[in-house]
Amino acid sequence: MLLSISSPARVITPSLTLPAVLWLTLHNERCAWKGFDWATTDRLHKKGLIGDPVNKSKSLILTDEGLERSEALFRELFTRPPQ
């Protein structure tokens, strides 16, 4: 079981970490690396976090909600609160 740095009692699952990893690979304001399996990107698309991943682009396009959620999850899971 993996635990978050900022939330020690919270279990980190792929559904939480992938949007955070998208934030980490962000470029051109709303594009992220597309190197994830199709089932995963399809789930993110169905949740409204990314545009349709079935295209020739090497990047995923995050929606407004996807940008907000990925940044929030990245900050929650991988950063420490200010002291």
Protein Blocks (a to p, Z undefined) as FASTA:
>chain_A
ZZdfklmmbccdfklmmmmmmmmmggehiaccfkbcfklmmmmmmnopaccfbdfbfbdc
ddfklmmmmmmmmmmmmcccdZZ
